[in-house]
Amino acid sequence: MGLSLLISILITFLVIVLVLYLVNMLPLDAKVRQIVRVVVIIIGIISLLKYLAVF
């Protein structure tokens, strides 16, 4: 149980980092890019909290 939880958290963290990297590559306005970053970080935090059984 502990190892699968750790792997799930690691995969989620890597996906968040990858999505943030890809957002930086998009030709977006700075304001839109900031909004997308905040949304991705919030979704990532919620999914990490789900793995830690907070929700």
N, CA, C and O atoms as CSV, one atom per row, in Angstrom:
chain,resi,resn,atom,element,x,y,z
A,1,MET,N,N,0.831,-1.193,0.000
A,1,MET,CA,C,0.000,0.000,0.000
A,1,MET,C,C,0.868,1.247,0.000
A,1,MET,O,O,0.577,2.191,-0.735
A,2,GLY,N,N,1.915,1.280,0.792
A,2,GLY,CA,C,2.744,2.471,0.899
A,2,GLY,C,C,3.507,2.771,-0.372
A,2,GLY,O,O,3.657,3.932,-0.753
A,3,LEU,N,N,3.994,1.724,-1.034
A,3,LEU,CA,C,4.765,1.929,-2.257
A,3,LEU,C,C,3.877,2.411,-3.397
A,3,LEU,O,O,4.287,3.275,-4.172
A,4,SER,N,N,2.678,1.873,-3.512
A,4,SER,CA,C,1.773,2.315,-4.580
A,4,SER,C,C,1.320,3.755,-4.343
A,4,SER,O,O,1.130,4.508,-5.298
A,5,LEU,N,N,1.147,4.136,-3.095
A,5,LEU,CA,C,0.795,5.512,-2.777
A,5,LEU,C,C,1.922,6.458,-3.163
A,5,LEU,O,O,1.676,7.526,-3.724
A,6,LEU,N,N,3.144,6.073,-2.868
A,6,LEU,CA,C,4.297,6.894,-3.214
A,6,LEU,C,C,4.453,7.018,-4.727
A,6,LEU,O,O,4.768,8.097,-5.229
A,7,ILE,N,N,4.238,5.933,-5.452
A,7,ILE,CA,C,4.331,5.979,-6.906
A,7,ILE,C,C,3.225,6.860,-7.485
A,7,ILE,O,O,3.475,7.617,-8.423
A,8,SER,N,N,2.027,6.776,-6.951
A,8,SER,CA,C,0.925,7.609,-7.428
A,8,SER,C,C,1.201,9.092,-7.193
A,8,SER,O,O,0.924,9.922,-8.059
A,9,ILE,N,N,1.741,9.422,-6.037
A,9,ILE,CA,C,2.079,10.812,-5.738
A,9,ILE,C,C,3.182,11.300,-6.665
A,9,ILE,O,O,3.130,12.430,-7.150
A,10,LEU,N,N,4.173,10.462,-6.913
A,10,LEU,CA,C,5.271,10.838,-7.799
A,10,LEU,C,C,4.785,11.042,-9.226
A,10,LEU,O,O,5.184,12.007,-9.878
A,11,ILE,N,N,3.946,10.168,-9.714
A,11,ILE,CA,C,3.410,10.311,-11.071
A,11,ILE,C,C,2.561,11.574,-11.184
A,11,ILE,O,O,2.656,12.294,-12.178
A,12,THR,N,N,1.743,11.848,-10.189
A,12,THR,CA,C,0.933,13.064,-10.205
A,12,THR,C,C,1.817,14.301,-10.221
A,12,THR,O,O,1.551,15.244,-10.967
A,13,PHE,N,N,2.851,14.308,-9.414
A,13,PHE,CA,C,3.768,15.446,-9.375
A,13,PHE,C,C,4.464,15.634,-10.722
A,13,PHE,O,O,4.612,16.762,-11.192
A,14,LEU,N,N,4.889,14.545,-11.339
A,14,LEU,CA,C,5.552,14.634,-12.638
A,14,LEU,C,C,4.606,15.135,-13.724
A,14,LEU,O,O,5.018,15.895,-14.601
A,15,VAL,N,N,3.352,14.719,-13.673
A,15,VAL,CA,C,2.370,15.204,-14.646
A,15,VAL,C,C,2.136,16.702,-14.471
A,15,VAL,O,O,2.021,17.430,-15.457
A,16,ILE,N,N,2.064,17.162,-13.232
A,16,ILE,CA,C,1.881,18.594,-12.980
A,16,ILE,C,C,3.053,19.385,-13.544
A,16,ILE,O,O,2.856,20.408,-14.199
A,17,VAL,N,N,4.262,18.919,-13.292
A,17,VAL,CA,C,5.455,19.610,-13.796
A,17,VAL,C,C,5.467,19.608,-15.318
A,17,VAL,O,O,5.809,20.618,-15.934
A,18,LEU,N,N,5.099,18.491,-15.931
A,18,LEU,CA,C,5.074,18.404,-17.393
A,18,LEU,C,C,4.043,19.357,-17.987
A,18,LEU,O,O,4.323,20.027,-18.981
A,19,VAL,N,N,2.869,19.425,-17.398
A,19,VAL,CA,C,1.831,20.326,-17.903
A,19,VAL,C,C,2.269,21.780,-17.749
A,19,VAL,O,O,2.047,22.588,-18.650
A,20,LEU,N,N,2.886,22.120,-16.626
A,20,LEU,CA,C,3.375,23.492,-16.449
A,20,LEU,C,C,4.454,23.823,-17.469
A,20,LEU,O,O,4.500,24.943,-17.979
A,21,TYR,N,N,5.312,22.876,-17.771
A,21,TYR,CA,C,6.348,23.083,-18.786
A,21,TYR,C,C,5.722,23.310,-20.165
A,21,TYR,O,O,6.136,24.202,-20.905
A,22,LEU,N,N,4.733,22.502,-20.495
A,22,LEU,CA,C,4.076,22.637,-21.787
A,22,LEU,C,C,3.299,23.943,-21.898
A,22,LEU,O,O,3.227,24.526,-22.980
A,23,VAL,N,N,2.720,24.408,-20.803
A,23,VAL,CA,C,2.024,25.696,-20.803
A,23,VAL,C,C,3.010,26.818,-21.095
A,23,VAL,O,O,2.671,27.770,-21.798
A,24,ASN,N,N,4.223,26.719,-20.566
A,24,ASN,CA,C,5.231,27.739,-20.840
A,24,ASN,C,C,5.638,27.770,-22.301
A,24,ASN,O,O,6.057,28.813,-22.803
A,25,MET,N,N,5.520,26.634,-22.995
A,25,MET,CA,C,5.890,26.568,-24.406
A,25,MET,C,C,4.821,27.151,-25.327
A,25,MET,O,O,5.116,27.502,-26.469
A,26,LEU,N,N,3.597,27.258,-24.848
A,26,LEU,CA,C,2.515,27.767,-25.688
A,26,LEU,C,C,2.654,29.269,-25.915
A,26,LEU,O,O,3.068,29.999,-25.015
A,27,PRO,N,N,2.314,29.724,-27.103
A,27,PRO,CA,C,2.385,31.170,-27.371
A,27,PRO,C,C,1.135,31.885,-26.844
A,27,PRO,O,O,0.258,32.275,-27.615
A,28,LEU,N,N,1.073,32.046,-25.555
A,28,LEU,CA,C,-0.069,32.699,-24.915
A,28,LEU,C,C,0.338,34.051,-24.344
A,28,LEU,O,O,1.517,34.333,-24.129
A,29,ASP,N,N,-0.658,34.861,-24.111
A,29,ASP,CA,C,-0.442,36.118,-23.424
A,29,ASP,C,C,-0.007,35.834,-21.983
A,29,ASP,O,O,-0.365,34.803,-21.414
A,30,ALA,N,N,0.755,36.740,-21.408
A,30,ALA,CA,C,1.287,36.518,-20.061
A,30,ALA,C,C,0.172,36.365,-19.028
A,30,ALA,O,O,0.289,35.553,-18.110
A,31,LYS,N,N,-0.894,37.127,-19.167
A,31,LYS,CA,C,-2.009,37.052,-18.215
A,31,LYS,C,C,-2.717,35.695,-18.316
A,31,LYS,O,O,-3.042,35.083,-17.298
A,32,VAL,N,N,-2.949,35.239,-19.528
A,32,VAL,CA,C,-3.608,33.941,-19.731
A,32,VAL,C,C,-2.712,32.818,-19.227
A,32,VAL,O,O,-3.193,31.872,-18.603
A,33,ARG,N,N,-1.423,32.915,-19.491
A,33,ARG,CA,C,-0.469,31.898,-19.039
A,33,ARG,C,C,-0.473,31.803,-17.512
A,33,ARG,O,O,-0.417,30.705,-16.959
A,34,GLN,N,N,-0.538,32.941,-16.835
A,34,GLN,CA,C,-0.569,32.943,-15.368
A,34,GLN,C,C,-1.839,32.286,-14.847
A,34,GLN,O,O,-1.795,31.538,-13.870
A,35,ILE,N,N,-2.965,32.557,-15.488
A,35,ILE,CA,C,-4.236,31.956,-15.071
A,35,ILE,C,C,-4.187,30.437,-15.254
A,35,ILE,O,O,-4.635,29.689,-14.385
A,36,VAL,N,N,-3.644,29.987,-16.386
A,36,VAL,CA,C,-3.547,28.549,-16.641
A,36,VAL,C,C,-2.624,27.886,-15.627
A,36,VAL,O,O,-2.914,26.788,-15.152
A,37,ARG,N,N,-1.520,28.540,-15.293
A,37,ARG,CA,C,-0.611,27.996,-14.273
A,37,ARG,C,C,-1.313,27.819,-12.940
A,37,ARG,O,O,-1.175,26.779,-12.296
A,38,VAL,N,N,-2.069,28.830,-12.520
A,38,VAL,CA,C,-2.774,28.756,-11.234
A,38,VAL,C,C,-3.789,27.626,-11.247
A,38,VAL,O,O,-3.909,26.888,-10.269
A,39,VAL,N,N,-4.528,27.481,-12.357
A,39,VAL,CA,C,-5.527,26.414,-12.450
A,39,VAL,C,C,-4.856,25.042,-12.382
A,39,VAL,O,O,-5.345,24.148,-11.692
A,40,VAL,N,N,-3.745,24.872,-13.091
A,40,VAL,CA,C,-3.032,23.588,-13.074
A,40,VAL,C,C,-2.504,23.280,-11.681
A,40,VAL,O,O,-2.592,22.139,-11.228
A,41,ILE,N,N,-1.962,24.269,-11.004
A,41,ILE,CA,C,-1.434,24.051,-9.647
A,41,ILE,C,C,-2.556,23.697,-8.681
A,41,ILE,O,O,-2.384,22.816,-7.838
A,42,ILE,N,N,-3.699,24.365,-8.787
A,42,ILE,CA,C,-4.824,24.059,-7.897
A,42,ILE,C,C,-5.332,22.638,-8.137
A,42,ILE,O,O,-5.584,21.899,-7.185
A,43,ILE,N,N,-5.482,22.255,-9.407
A,43,ILE,CA,C,-5.923,20.897,-9.711
A,43,ILE,C,C,-4.901,19.880,-9.216
A,43,ILE,O,O,-5.276,18.823,-8.709
A,44,GLY,N,N,-3.620,20.187,-9.359
A,44,GLY,CA,C,-2.576,19.287,-8.873
A,44,GLY,C,C,-2.593,19.126,-7.365
A,44,GLY,O,O,-2.435,18.017,-6.855
A,45,ILE,N,N,-2.782,20.219,-6.654
A,45,ILE,CA,C,-2.837,20.149,-5.187
A,45,ILE,C,C,-4.043,19.340,-4.736
A,45,ILE,O,O,-3.947,18.543,-3.802
A,46,ILE,N,N,-5.174,19.542,-5.395
A,46,ILE,CA,C,-6.373,18.773,-5.034
A,46,ILE,C,C,-6.163,17.281,-5.281
A,46,ILE,O,O,-6.570,16.452,-4.467
A,47,SER,N,N,-5.528,16.938,-6.400
A,47,SER,CA,C,-5.306,15.519,-6.674
A,47,SER,C,C,-4.283,14.918,-5.710
A,47,SER,O,O,-4.409,13.756,-5.325
A,48,LEU,N,N,-3.272,15.697,-5.319
A,48,LEU,CA,C,-2.321,15.193,-4.320
A,48,LEU,C,C,-2.989,15.005,-2.962
A,48,LEU,O,O,-2.701,14.041,-2.253
A,49,LEU,N,N,-3.872,15.918,-2.604
A,49,LEU,CA,C,-4.598,15.767,-1.342
A,49,LEU,C,C,-5.522,14.557,-1.375
A,49,LEU,O,O,-5.764,13.929,-0.345
A,50,LYS,N,N,-6.041,14.228,-2.566
A,50,LYS,CA,C,-6.869,13.031,-2.701
A,50,LYS,C,C,-6.066,11.778,-2.389
A,50,LYS,O,O,-6.558,10.863,-1.728
A,51,TYR,N,N,-4.817,11.742,-2.874
A,51,TYR,CA,C,-3.962,10.582,-2.585
A,51,TYR,C,C,-3.596,10.489,-1.111
A,51,TYR,O,O,-3.370,9.394,-0.597
A,52,LEU,N,N,-3.535,11.613,-0.437
A,52,LEU,CA,C,-3.196,11.606,0.978
A,52,LEU,C,C,-4.431,11.417,1.859
A,52,LEU,O,O,-4.352,11.544,3.081
A,53,ALA,N,N,-5.565,11.114,1.239
A,53,ALA,CA,C,-6.828,10.804,1.925
A,53,ALA,C,C,-7.367,11.979,2.742
A,53,ALA,O,O,-7.981,11.785,3.792
A,54,VAL,N,N,-7.134,13.190,2.254
A,54,VAL,CA,C,-7.731,14.351,2.902
A,54,VAL,C,C,-9.154,14.511,2.436
A,54,VAL,O,O,-10.020,14.917,3.211
A,55,PHE,N,N,-9.416,14.196,1.163
A,55,PHE,CA,C,-10.774,14.288,0.625
A,55,PHE,C,C,-11.374,12.918,0.558
A,55,PHE,O,O,-12.519,12.766,0.132
